[in-house]
Amino acid sequence: MASEMDFAQLKKNLRLSQGVAVFSLLCIPVYFVVAWYYAGSYRGGPESERVSEFVTFVVYIIVLSGVFAARTIESIMRVSIYRKTQDAASAIMTGRIVTIVLCEMVAIGGLVLTVLTFDAKHFYLLALFAILAIGVFFPRWKEWRQLYEQLHQ
């Protein structure tokens, strides 16, 4: 069983991870303002639309595959703990921060698409997906404690 010192470190890491998640959520409205500005500043012609369809497809694939790859982070955390390359509290925190950053990359991908295509609908869709993904992966004490106890059995 884990000691009180380990739980104190785990709680400290949880608060840090929650701060990163909240900061990521607060960055999305800033991206919204930039996307709104770019979308309203220029209307592309037919040539840019042909290019933008290909670019849009590539960016969607890259960005969404990053979020689905975030699901593997937990197994990577477990392997690093079992191999004793990291202590459990640090591994759990690192995994959650990487997951949150991957989720935020969805909104950044939408911003990039808006800048390239001057169409904000991509940002709106991907920003909504990013907010939902951050909500799903938001660090919670109950999950962390269960994972920590499973890893120390």
N, C-alpha and C positions, 0 to 999 in steps of 0.2 A: 504494500500500500504506500502511497505517496505521502511525504511529510508535509507539515504546515508550511515550511520554507518553500517547497516546490509549488504549493498552491498559491502562495503569495507571488512568486515569480510568474506563475501562469496568469493570475489576475492582472498583474502589471502588463504583461504581454497582450492580454485581451483588450485592455484599455487603449494601448497603443494601436492595435489593429482596428479597433472601433474608430479611433481618431482618423486613421487613414481612410476608412470606408466613408466616414462623414465628409472628409475633405474631398474625396472623389465625387460624392453626390453634390457637393457645393460647386464643384468645377463645371458640372453639366450646364447650369444656367449661363455661365460665362460663354461656353461653347455655343449655346443657343443664340446669344446676342451676336456673336461673330457670324454664325450661319445665317441669321436673319439679315444682317447687313450685306453679306456677299450675295445672297439670293436676290435681294432687291436692287443690287447695284448694276447688274448686267444681264442681258438676255442673249444667249448663244444662238448662232445660226445653225443651219442643217449639218454642216461639217462637224461642228463641235458635238452635236447630238449623236452622230455615228461613233465618234471616239468615246463619248461619255458612256454609251451602253456597254462597251467592252471594259472600260475602266470601272464602271459601276459593278459589273459582274465579278471582276477580279477582287475588288476591295471587299465586297460582301462575302466572298468565299474566304478570304484571308481573315477578316474580322470575326466572322461567326465561327470559323474553325478554332480560333483562339479561345472563345468562350467554352466550346465543347471540350477543348483540351484542358480547361480549368478543372474539369471533373476528375482528372487523373492526378491532381496535385495531392489529394489525401493519400493515395497509395505511395506516392513518392515520399511523402512525409514519414509514413510508416517504415519504409525501407531504410531511410536515413537514420531513424531512431533505432531500429533493430541492429543496424550495422555499427551503432554507437558513433556515428560521424557528427551527430548533433544531440543535445539533450532534448527531451520531449517538448518542453515549453517553447524553446526557440524554434524547433521544427514546425510546431503547430502555428506559431505566429508567422513564420516565414511563408508557409504554405498559404495561409489566409491572405496575407498582403499581396502575394503574387496573384492569387485568384482575383482579388479586388482590382488590381491593376489591369489584369486581362479583361475584366468586365468593363472597366472605364475605357479601354481601348476601342470598344464598340462605338461609344459616343465620339471618340476622336476620329475613328474611321468615317463616321457619318459627317463630321466636320470637313474632313479631307474631301469626301465626295461632293459636299456642297461647294467647296472652294473650286473644285475641278469642273463641276457641271453647272454651277450657279442655280441649283435646284434644291431647295431646303427640305423637300419631302423625304429625302434619304436620311437627313439628319434627324428629323422628327421620329421616323421609324426606328432608327438605330439608337437614338437617345432613350426612347421608351424601353427598348430591349435592354439597354445598359442599366437603367434604373431598376428594372425588374430583376436582372441578374445580380446586381449589388444587393438588392433586398433579399434574394435567396441565399447568397453567400455571406451575408452580414454576420460578423463574429458574435456568437451567443455563448454565454457562460455554460449553459446546460450541455451543449454539444461539445465544448472544449473539455469540460470535466469528464464526460463519458469517454471521449477519445483518449484523454490522458490516462484514465484508470484502465482502459483496455490495453494500452501500450505498456503499462507497468504491472501487468498480471504475470 
